[in-house]
Amino acid sequence: MKQFELKLIVQLFACFSLLSCQTTTAKGGSLKMWYDRPAAVWNEALPVGNGRLGAMIYGDPVNEKIQLNEE
């Protein structure tokens, strides 16, 4: 009987540890960021870059401003 209980405990532990490793994803979630209007000032702009060279792009699409920043 003790051997049966030990096997049951080991199997339950294995099941719970495997279930806890599952990852969840957002259903129907998109990784796009979409805005209704362009950034008017620097504080509204989104930073772009690779860690060494960065930029903030803002202003009207016809007359936009690009501010660069180097490491």
Short mmCIF file of the C-alpha atoms (twelve columns), coordinates in Angstrom:
data_MODEL
# 
_entry.id   MODEL 
# 
loop_
_atom_site.group_PDB 
_atom_site.id 
_atom_site.type_symbol 
_atom_site.label_atom_id 
_atom_site.label_alt_id 
_atom_site.label_comp_id 
_atom_site.label_asym_id 
_atom_site.label_seq_id 
_atom_site.Cartn_x 
_atom_site.Cartn_y 
_atom_site.Cartn_z 
_atom_site.pdbx_PDB_model_num 
ATOM 1  C CA . MET A 1  0.000  0.000  0.000   1 
ATOM 2  C CA . LYS A 2  2.845  2.408  0.772   1 
ATOM 3  C CA . GLN A 3  4.353  1.810  -2.661  1 
ATOM 4  C CA . PHE A 4  1.020  2.714  -4.303  1 
ATOM 5  C CA . GLU A 5  0.773  5.930  -2.270  1 
ATOM 6  C CA . LEU A 6  4.338  6.873  -3.157  1 
ATOM 7  C CA . LYS A 7  3.681  6.336  -6.885  1 
ATOM 8  C CA . LEU A 8  0.498  8.400  -6.644  1 
ATOM 9  C CA . ILE A 9  2.298  11.266 -4.909  1 
ATOM 10 C CA . VAL A 10 5.099  11.231 -7.498  1 
ATOM 11 C CA . GLN A 11 2.602  11.238 -10.380 1 
ATOM 12 C CA . LEU A 12 0.588  14.093 -8.860  1 
ATOM 13 C CA . PHE A 13 3.754  16.101 -8.293  1 
ATOM 14 C CA . ALA A 14 4.809  15.515 -11.910 1 
ATOM 15 C CA . CYS A 15 1.381  16.591 -13.206 1 
ATOM 16 C CA . PHE A 16 1.313  19.764 -11.112 1 
ATOM 17 C CA . SER A 17 4.863  20.703 -12.062 1 
ATOM 18 C CA . LEU A 18 4.122  20.213 -15.780 1 
ATOM 19 C CA . LEU A 19 0.903  22.207 -15.578 1 
ATOM 20 C CA . SER A 20 2.659  25.087 -13.842 1 
ATOM 21 C CA . CYS A 21 5.138  25.360 -16.742 1 
ATOM 22 C CA . GLN A 22 2.469  26.226 -19.309 1 
ATOM 23 C CA . THR A 23 2.524  29.719 -20.741 1 
ATOM 24 C CA . THR A 24 -0.554 31.712 -21.583 1 
ATOM 25 C CA . THR A 25 -0.991 34.076 -24.496 1 
ATOM 26 C CA . ALA A 26 -3.447 36.888 -24.931 1 
ATOM 27 C CA . LYS A 27 -6.397 35.792 -27.021 1 
ATOM 28 C CA . GLY A 28 -6.767 37.879 -30.134 1 
ATOM 29 C CA . GLY A 29 -4.143 40.315 -28.899 1 
ATOM 30 C CA . SER A 30 -2.137 42.199 -31.450 1 
ATOM 31 C CA . LEU A 31 1.332  43.631 -31.037 1 
ATOM 32 C CA . LYS A 32 0.504  46.707 -33.133 1 
ATOM 33 C CA . MET A 33 0.364  50.196 -31.658 1 
ATOM 34 C CA . TRP A 34 -2.017 52.449 -33.573 1 
ATOM 35 C CA . TYR A 35 -2.664 56.127 -32.838 1 
ATOM 36 C CA . ASP A 36 -5.390 58.464 -34.115 1 
ATOM 37 C CA . ARG A 37 -3.051 61.388 -34.699 1 
ATOM 38 C CA . PRO A 38 0.702  61.988 -34.976 1 
ATOM 39 C CA . ALA A 39 2.739  63.142 -31.997 1 
ATOM 40 C CA . ALA A 40 2.608  66.933 -31.852 1 
ATOM 41 C CA . VAL A 41 5.425  67.478 -29.344 1 
ATOM 42 C CA . TRP A 42 8.540  65.607 -28.250 1 
ATOM 43 C CA . ASN A 43 6.878  64.224 -25.084 1 
ATOM 44 C CA . GLU A 44 4.263  62.376 -27.174 1 
ATOM 45 C CA . ALA A 45 6.787  60.762 -29.553 1 
ATOM 46 C CA . LEU A 46 7.786  57.111 -29.364 1 
ATOM 47 C CA . PRO A 47 11.506 56.339 -29.184 1 
ATOM 48 C CA . VAL A 48 13.036 54.193 -31.916 1 
ATOM 49 C CA . GLY A 49 16.544 52.832 -32.059 1 
ATOM 50 C CA . ASN A 50 18.878 49.979 -31.315 1 
ATOM 51 C CA . GLY A 51 20.578 51.031 -28.078 1 
ATOM 52 C CA . ARG A 52 23.460 52.879 -29.694 1 
ATOM 53 C CA . LEU A 53 21.582 55.252 -31.990 1 
ATOM 54 C CA . GLY A 54 18.104 56.445 -31.081 1 
ATOM 55 C CA . ALA A 55 15.546 58.838 -32.496 1 
ATOM 56 C CA . MET A 56 12.323 60.580 -31.558 1 
ATOM 57 C CA . ILE A 57 10.057 61.263 -34.534 1 
ATOM 58 C CA . TYR A 58 7.236  63.752 -34.062 1 
ATOM 59 C CA . GLY A 59 5.281  66.459 -35.834 1 
ATOM 60 C CA . ASP A 60 2.997  66.631 -38.843 1 
ATOM 61 C CA . PRO A 61 3.735  63.865 -41.412 1 
ATOM 62 C CA . VAL A 62 4.281  66.504 -44.100 1 
ATOM 63 C CA . ASN A 63 6.724  68.457 -41.900 1 
ATOM 64 C CA . GLU A 64 8.005  66.001 -39.284 1 
ATOM 65 C CA . LYS A 65 10.929 66.497 -36.943 1 
ATOM 66 C CA . ILE A 66 13.504 63.817 -36.216 1 
ATOM 67 C CA . GLN A 67 15.720 64.181 -33.172 1 
ATOM 68 C CA . LEU A 68 18.724 61.833 -33.115 1 
ATOM 69 C CA . ASN A 69 20.701 60.735 -30.083 1 
ATOM 70 C CA . GLU A 70 23.990 58.857 -30.229 1 
ATOM 71 C CA . GLU A 71 25.519 56.890 -27.380 1 
# 
